Amino acid sequence: MAEDDGELITRLMGGDASLFSGTTAPRALGWLGHPERYFTTWLDEVEKRLPRRYARALLLGMGGSSSPARFFAESRPDSQLTVLDTSNPDTIASTEFSHVSVIASSKSGATIETQTVLAHALASGLEPEDLVIITDPGTSLGELGRSLGAVVVEGDPLTGGRFSSLSPFGLVPALYAGWSPDEVRSELSACHLTPDLIEGAIREAGQIVNDVVDSAGLFRLGADPISCGGALWLEQLIAETTGKQGRGLIPVFEGDAREYLVSSMQHYHLVASLVARYLGVDPFNQPDVERAKLDVFQILKDPVLWEPEAYDNAEMLEVLYDSRHIALQAYVPLSQSQCVSEFRQRVSDTYGITTANLGPRYLHSTGQLHKGGPRGVVGVQLVQRPKSAPIRISGRRYSFHDLHMAQAQSDLRAMREAGRSVFQLIVDDMDEAARFLSL
């Protein structure tokens, strides 16, 4: 181990915020101590507070407030926890919100998908006694939970969403997924911060950086993030941590699949933050994501139209052939996940490196990379027309149809404002999308 590595280990063990670029690290390093804070009697105490009238559990959340839950759930073959990370009207319409424990998870408490789906759930059979809120201290979501008499579990405000997997945002869903407190402590024992853990992360981060050219490169995922919770969690961690200021790693699934273990979470937290350090970017902010979120509310002030843009199809195909990286952004029901995975492979075979995920899920994940990362990305939005009838969201003057399209439109604008090419295709199904792309 080199002398410089020894110094880096010492500084990380001490939580030295000056290691990282930007201004957010002093209030974003709580994750380094999460195992010591939460793998304690805290787990047993919170387990006793959770409502358990029903075996089935449903998590409402996005990004770092949902992907750890999916990761933990998929690690248990007997899990009855389902993650609902979408605003898609057809998916919402087909979801049963009664006779189920519901976890509403949002660090800020202001995540629009979590707020609106929770409002709909409470108007569609969810009893407050079956509700758990996970949020940071002082949020409006926490206040709502307390006013309803729901269980409220507070997170760590000194940790960002994508670094919160070993805090209540990952651990409470893990308990609903079937993990016992003792199993969590045993399985995640490797996540305690040690010199050996940091040394391994330094080594892997160094190998990754060796393949970076002009502050850009690929990060090889070992599974498809559309279908694998571990890969989805890691995709966000890498993309949102490194993809800014025209730099970053593009997470892409190619080749043989491998299994991701929840015991590797702290290792990858360290790897992602160290790669960002080497790239000279702030690991803990997501400036382009925040701008796109704000624009959604502006769009919702007026009637939202499902009308396709005029564009030249031949020009689009030419741009795709010349692209460095194609990002498929599929605004489809969660039930269409496998179709999107297969479609991504067809696009990749024809046009080159292609990533894909569902909208609006990707807005809380790779959306930062699309707008702030390496140039040369071309976005292709595939917006599938809903089959369900529009229903106004309880307490709102808009429907999930409006919200879903507003989120697509806001990201379209944000990508263009960031100087990226993006095309929006409104389709009835993936076969129609294939015809547009000459597949």
Stockholm file with secondary structure:
# STOCKHOLM 1.0

chainA/1-439         MAEDDGELITRLMGGDASLFSGTTAPRALGWLGHPERYFTTWLDEVEKRLPRRYARALLLGMGGSSSPARFFAESRPDSQLTVLDTSNPDTIASTEFSHVSVIASSKSGATIETQTVLAHALASGLEPEDLVIITDPGTSLGELGRSLGAVVVEGDPLTGGRFSSLSPFGLVPALYAGWSPDEVRSELSACHLTPDLIEGAIREAGQIVNDVVDSAGLFRLGADPISCGGALWLEQLIAETTGKQGRGLIPVFEGDAREYLVSSMQHYHLVASLVARYLGVDPFNQPDVERAKLDVFQILKDPVLWEPEAYDNAEMLEVLYDSRHIALQAYVPLSQSQCVSEFRQRVSDTYGITTANLGPRYLHSTGQLHKGGPRGVVGVQLVQRPKSAPIRISGRRYSFHDLHMAQAQSDLRAMREAGRSVFQLIVDDMDEAARFLSL
#=GR chainA/1-439 SS CCHHHHHHHHHHHTTCGGGSSSSCGGGTCGGGGHHHHHTTHHHHHHHHHSCCSCSCEEEECCGGGTHHHHHHHHTCTTCCEEEECCCCHHHHHTCCCSSSEEEEECSSSCCHHHHHHHHHHHTTTCCGGGEEEEECTTCHHHHHHHHHTCEEEECCTTSCGGGCTTSHHHHHHHHHTTCCHHHHHHHTGGGSCCHHHHHHHHHHHHHHHHTCBTTEEEEEESSCTTTCHHHHHHHHHHHHHHCBTTBEEEEEECSCCCCCCGGGHHHHHHHHHHHHHHHTSCTTCCHHHHHHHHHHHHHTTSCCCCCCCCCCHHHHHHHHHHCSEEEEEEECCGGGHHHHHHHHHHHHHHHSCEEEEETTGGGGTTHHHHHHSCTTEEEEEEEECCSSCCCBCTTSSSBHHHHHHHHHHHHHHHHHHTTCEEEEEEESSHHHHHHHTTC
#=GC SS_cons         CCHHHHHHHHHHHTTCGGGSSSSCGGGTCGGGGHHHHHTTHHHHHHHHHSCCSCSCEEEECCGGGTHHHHHHHHTCTTCCEEEECCCCHHHHHTCCCSSSEEEEECSSSCCHHHHHHHHHHHTTTCCGGGEEEEECTTCHHHHHHHHHTCEEEECCTTSCGGGCTTSHHHHHHHHHTTCCHHHHHHHTGGGSCCHHHHHHHHHHHHHHHHTCBTTEEEEEESSCTTTCHHHHHHHHHHHHHHCBTTBEEEEEECSCCCCCCGGGHHHHHHHHHHHHHHHTSCTTCCHHHHHHHHHHHHHTTSCCCCCCCCCCHHHHHHHHHHCSEEEEEEECCGGGHHHHHHHHHHHHHHHSCEEEEETTGGGGTTHHHHHHSCTTEEEEEEEECCSSCCCBCTTSSSBHHHHHHHHHHHHHHHHHHTTCEEEEEEESSHHHHHHHTTC
//
